Amino acid sequence: MIIKILGSGCKKCVTLADNAKAAVEAAGKTAEIVKVTDFAEIAGYGVMSTPALVVDEKLLCSGKVLSAVEIGHLL
């Protein structure tokens, strides 16, 4: 599983990445977490508001920071 955190690297982006890592660990799964800061690549996903969460190339959320529990339900 590849999880991408789309954003500039701001505090919200870091928090979303930490929550994604916690969700993966809680689910007993393995995943590679990639931070994407290139705005052209972010726009390619149709994201207008960051941070955004992409799992296996599927956009799951943008514009808010999901909790680890919320991410766990999406995995």
Buried (B, 14 or more C-beta within 10 A) or exposed (E): EEBBBBBEBEEBBBBBBBBBBBBBEEBEEEBEBEBBBEEEEBEEBEBEEBBBBBBEEEBBBBEEBBEBEBBBEEB
